[in-house]
Amino acid sequence: MKKVACLGTEAFTLGFQLAGIRNAVTVRDGKAVLDEAHRLRASKEIGIVITDEEALGWLDGHEKAELLDSVEPVFIALSTQAGDDDIRKLIIKSIGVDLWKGG
C-alpha cells in the first residue's frame, strides 16, 4: 500500500505530523522544495504528496506545473484559503473516494 507524504513549510507540516503523517518534510526555499520533491518522486512507497501553496510559490511556473502534473506520486496543493468543498474535490480526484459521504 502506498503512503502519504507531506511537503511544505514548518507550520504546514507540523499539522500533518500531529495527525500521524510520518513522511513530513519541512522546506524553507525553492531549492529544498525541488530537491525533496524529486526524492519523494523517486520513492516507490509514496503515492500522494500533500504540499502547501506557500512552498509551491517559491517555484517558477514550469517547476510548479511539473510537480502538479505528476501521476505517481500525485501532488496535491492545499491553500490556507481553500474551503471544505475545494479540499473535498481534491481528495476525490486523488484517491477516488468521497470521505464526506455518509453511510
Secondary structure, DSSP 8 states (H G I E B T S, - for coil): --EEEEEE-HHHHHHHHHTT-SEEEE--SHHHHHHHHHHHHH-SSEEEEEEEHHHHTTS-HHHHHHHHT-TTTEEEEE-TT--HHHHHHHHHHHHS--TT---
